[in-house]
Amino acid sequence: MVKDIKKVVIVSISSDIGSAMAERFLDRGWKIFGTYRNNNPQIALLKKQGVSMCYCDLNKALSVKAAAKKIKSTLGKWDLLVICAGEIAPIGPFMETDFDAWEASLAVNFSSQMRMVRTLLPDRSLKSENGPCVLFFAGGGTNNATQNYSAYTVSKIALIKMCELLDAEIPDTRFSIIGPGWVKTKIHAATLKAGKKAGENYIRTLARFEQGDFVSMEKVLDCCDWVISSPRQLVGGRNFSAVFDQWGKKELAELLRKNPNLYKLRRFGNDWLAPDQKRRKK
């Protein structure tokens, strides 16, 4: 059960995950402030339901500053900050991709999100039992070389590591990141539009849509609920998969308490020792 959360900021509330999350939180009577860069019907619907929001371009410092000012005047102190912003373009081989577009993608998917966190963090509430929570979203490609999606993949890996760094430096706040898996959202339109430039992922994406093979939004939101209701000892600085990890299970909770390295970006444990080194180690 989620406790102590009453005021929420959702950056990119216009995203499918952001708007679905807002709908769930509204049912609990939470106060929500959302930011958006691209207007769409979901924005109008949420406004009618009482969600406060404003335009914000994460890549522009003045826009972030203005949004933060509106958030503070509306919510005061926040309990939960969710960053849903992200885009997978540009798609294509690195050497064939426009570098300015590639660099801009890193900003949207990583550095600009850090700008928003830095700007909003001073207004976090420290009254709840588990402390405030900042939640990010990871993406595919962190376990292999996802060809033609280098900007997106590198950005998500940076988010995963930054989550751990923030957790270490700011112990009064929980920082976690969730990989939602293949959810049916607008983000896949870029792959379908890219066609052959997307390589094998274009075929995989087509197959997903043809078969309706997607992770349910409910499962993703349930994973989010588990993270935001859990203590820092379990979720702080960690990267969870909504699809593959046994979140919510007591067995996993025990492992997480015992091993601070679990579900974090590590080189440790992925090494090879020569026989003489193994002897010395023993």
N, C-alpha and C positions, 0 to 999 in steps of 0.2 A: 504494500500500500504506500502510495506517495504521500509524504508528510511535509509540512513546513513550507511548501511552495505556494506562493500566492500571487507574486508579480513576475511576469515573464517577458523577456525581450526575444523576438524571433527575427533574426536578420535574414532577409530574402523570404519573407512570408508568402510571397507570390509563387514560390516553388511548390511542387506537389507535396513533398514531405512537410514543408513549412506550413502550408494551409491545412493539411490533414492533422497535423499536430495542434494547430490553433483550434480546430473544431473540437478535438478531444479535450483540450484544456478549458475551452468555453463551457463545456458540459459540467466541469467541476467548479465553475464560478470563479476561475482565476482571472486576474486582470492582465491583459495582453497588450503589448505594443509591438508592432511589426514594421519593418522597413522593406521597401521594394525598389527595384530599378526599372522593371518592365511591368506596366499596368496590364491587367487581364481581368476576366470576369470573376475570378476567385477573390480579387481585391475588393471589388464592389460588394460581393456577398458577405465577406467578413466585416466590412465597414457597417453594413446593415445590422449585423449581429453585435455591434458595439465594440469591435476591435479598433483601438487607436493605432494610427500608422502614418508614415510619412515617406516621401521619396528619399532615397539615399544611393549615391553612386560611390561604392567602396573605393574606387580608384582616385577619388578626389578628396583631399584632406578637408577642404572647407565643407563639403557635403557631409562627411562623417561627423565633423564638429557640430554642424547645424542639427543633424539627426540626434546626436547625443544630448544636445541641449533640450530638444523636444521630449526625449525619453525621460530625462531627469525631471522636467516640469510636470510630466504626466504621471509617472510611476513613483518618483522619489527614489528609494532604494529598490533594486531588483533582487530576486532570489535565484532566477535561472536565466542564463543567456544561451541561446541556441543559434549557431551559425550554419545556415543552410545554403549559403551562396556557393555556386560552382558552375563551371561549364567545361565541356570536353574539347571544344575547338581551341586551336587549329588541329585538324586531323591530317596525317600524312607523314611520310618519312622526314626525319629531322632536317636533313640537308636540302629538302625540297620545300620546306615550310618557311613562310615569311617570318623572319626572326622577330620583328616588332610585334607581330601577332602572338608569337610564341612567348615572348617576354610579358606581354599584357596578360596572357593566360595565367602565368605564374603569379601575377599581382592579384587577379580576381580570386584565384583558388588558394592563395597562401598569404602573401605579404599584406594585402589590403585587409584581410580578415584579422591579421595581427594588429593593424592600425585600429580597427574597431574595438578589439579586446582591450588594448592599451587605453583607449579613450573612455570606455565604459566601466572598466574594472574599479576605479575609485568609488563608483556609486553602488557597489555590491552591498547587500545586506549580510551582516554577520550574526543575525539573531537566531537562525534556525539551528537545530541540533547537529546536522551534518555539514553545515556551512553552505555557502552559495555554490552553484554548479555552472560550469561552462562546458557546453557540448558541441563537438565538431562532427563532421561526417567524412569518413575515408572513402576510397573508391577502389575499383578493380586495378589489377596490375602491380600490386605491392609485393607479390610473391614470385613474379617472373618478369621477363622483358616483354612488355606489352607494346609491340611495334605499332608505330603510327600515332601513338597517344603520349608522346614523351613529356609534353608540358603538363598535362593533367596528372600523369603518374608521378612525376617528380614533385609536383605540388602536394599531392596527397601524402607522399612519404615524408615531406617536410612537416606537414601538419601533425603526423603521427609522432615524430620526434619532438616537435615543439610542445606538444601536449605533455610529454614527459618532463621537459625542461621547465615548463610553467608550474607543473605540480611540485617539482623540487624547490623552486624559488619562492612559490607563494603557497605555503602550507595551510592557510586558512580557507582555501578555495579548492574545490574539486574540478579537475580538468580531465575530460574523457573524450574518446573519439569512437564512433561506431561505423562499421562497414555495413551498409544496408543490403548489399547484394543487388541482384537484378530486379529492381522494382519498376513497374510500368509508369514512367514519368516522362516529362517533356525533354529531358536531357538526351534521350536516345535519338531524337529527331536529327541531331547533328551528324550522327553516324550514318543514318539512312540517306541523308543529303550528300554526304561525302562519297558514298558508293565505293568504287574500287580503291580510293585513297585510304579507306579504313581497313583494307586488307581482309584477312579472315574474319575479323570482328563484324564486318558488314554482313557476311553470311550467317554468323551466329545470331546477330541481332534480328535479321529477317526471320530466322527459325523461331526465335523466342516469341515474336509477335504472331506468327502463324500458329504456333502451338499453345499460345497463351501461357507460356512457361515463365511466370514471374513470382517473385517473393511478395507475399501479401503485405499491404501497407499496415495492417493490424499487427503483424509480427514485428515489423520495424518499430512501431510505436510502443509495443509491449517491451521491447528491448530498451528503448529510451526510458520508459518508466522505471525499469529495473535499475538502470544506471543512476538516474537522478534521485532515486530513493535509497541508494546504497551509500555506506560510509566511505570515506576517502581511502581507507586501508584496502578496500576491495577494488575500487574503480579508479582511483587517482593515477593519472599518467598512463592509463592503459588503453589499448586498442581492442575493441570487441567486434566480433562478427555476429550480426543479428541472425545469420543463417546457420553457421556451423558451430558456434560456441554454445556450451551448456549453461548459459546465463540463467540465474535463478535457482540453480541446483546447489544443494548444500555441499556436495562433494567438491564442486568448483570453488565455492567460497572458502573452503578449508585450504585448498591448494594456493589460492590467491593470498591468503593470510600468511602462509608459510614461505612463499617464494616471491620476493619483490621484483624478480626479473620476468615473471610470466606476463605474456601479452604486451610486451614492449619490444621496440626495435633493437635487436641484439646481434652482435657477431659471436658472442660467447656461446659455446656449445656447438658451434658449427666449424670446428677445427679438426686438424689431423696432427697427431703426434707420432714421430718416429719411435721405433721400439726402445731406443736408449733414452729418449725423453720420457716415455711412459714409466720406465724403471726409476728414473730420478724423481718423477712426480710422486710415485708411491713412497 
